[in-house]
């Protein structure tokens, strides 16, 4: 089913779907017609653009925030309903925006481990907490030699806005350990993971209601299980909710079905919501739906109809002004964090290319992490209390229909069988935990896409979905700070 939000602009454009790689996108056909400027398209401020096009990652995220804040500021002032003067309202709004922007806390730790060969090595690690407007903080732990304070601060701030976009009540955080995991044995990685957990716990940077890590680059269920076990047997030994200190765990340790595929599934749903929106496809000169479109995933040129997907690259700043003009696709779906520099983003807007932004598109992981966290706090899996009731209710429904038909038409020719359809038969036993998770994720991505579309329409942003997503996030975070007030000023 296709949707139509309403005509925003009318421009002709090309004929291909998605890519996030300049080298690979050469396989896609070029735009079939020229572009014209977006009406009232807002210019990027100097805070966003960078002449070298290699901006500091944290500054890059802050620049995108500044762009959204500049657009929404007047509306925030106008919406304040209090006795303050217009000038005081302006001060309040700007003050809260200043509070939202920086990282609240950054922890840097160094600790020794003894290698299997007897040598000693000092390991560096970081954890950034961007915002506590909602608690706990939430964000992954990555193992990479490229980890830095700047990176974890940028990813933590991005996580705050990501959670706000999909209405997950967490503040943003991110952690990194500066190692190449391939250079360490499994026992050494376990030592590093458990010791890093202790360092976080000692400084109050982990806990079910404080800060909840998750998997990221080069970490997974195994590392999350080590973290949960370490915390539960040390600082959290008295806490019945201790295993809620981390998400992305194995099922046996309190994990949730559907978490591993959550990010990829969220990417698909995110693309689906925009590609089925007729108003946006008309801006690109495309028809709604996946049919007859092509896309690139990790360098392979594939028809969408056979295998829906998106390019995914875990490195930041892959799309720059150096390669942005080579992109032939009409839709870029950011499965990774921060793949597009501000200069490249500006070029894509000028070329009438729609970018589905990272802070919305890859939020499937944190959404299902939220479901896992709730499961851990409730100490019961989804569907367990209702599974049998739903199954029995469905069978009683079929029996009721059969009895009604027999009363109406009689049973002269025998009982009237009521046979469920294949779709109903598959659901007749009730929703499993995985069914509930998949349904909740799909609903979250659809609802969030609607909010971004409304923001883009409200502020006349055209195809600038990134700014629309930031505006949407800023409005929500601002509301929390404004209504809660400040503890000390």
PyMOL commands that set and color helices and strands:
alter all, ss='L'
color gray80, all
select helices_A, chain A and resi 24-27+57-79+86-101+149-165+181-183+186-202+221-232+242-245+251-253+262-275+278-284+324-326+342-350+358-361+364-378+387-409+422-427+433-458+465-484
alter helices_A, ss='H'
color red, helices_A
select strands_A, chain A and resi 105-114+120-129+137-143+171-177+211-215+294-297+300-303+331-333+354-356
alter strands_A, ss='S'
color yellow, strands_A
deselect
rebuild
show_as cartoon
